[in-house]
Amino acid sequence: MKTKRLVICALFAALLCISAYLSIPTMLPMAPKITMMNFVVFLIALLFPGYESFLIGIVWFLLGTVGLPVFIGGGAGVGYLVAPYGAYTWAFLIVFLVLPIIRGKKYNRIWYSVCGIIGVLIIDIVGMLWLMHSMSYDLKTGLLMGFVPFIPLDLLKAVVAAQVIPAFRKVLD
């Protein structure tokens, strides 16, 4: 990797850290806040090649795991990751790997939007399944507490991120 690309990756890792603080509280008990983090995750996964996307994600993830408050709401540490809503955070790493592979190299507005929606489903299903396991919820409760409330805004963030990729590519190239 060239120095310029490393710096760009570091800037996006910093942007990912900052995005956890741009949030709206939810009414759900113990639920994370609604943040701009998903938007930045989709932006990174749809913009960068797979190895750079995962590099950005793993840097952010390791910073949070060792205790820097870079997760949603200033959360950090292993305790945060194994908490009932923690899987939404580690599901981002899956998205950083999967989306660059399935989106392809050539930009297509509709396909990138579909890929963003797939990313939403990955995050929200993985998160919901962990929530159901850790809280011993049935499927209905899991859907109502860990899936349905997040879907509308997550879909919006994913589709908007897919639409701004050409503008970011012009700037980054």
Order of alpha helices (4+ residues) and beta strands (2+ residues): alpha-beta-beta-alpha-alpha-alpha-alpha-alpha-alpha-alpha
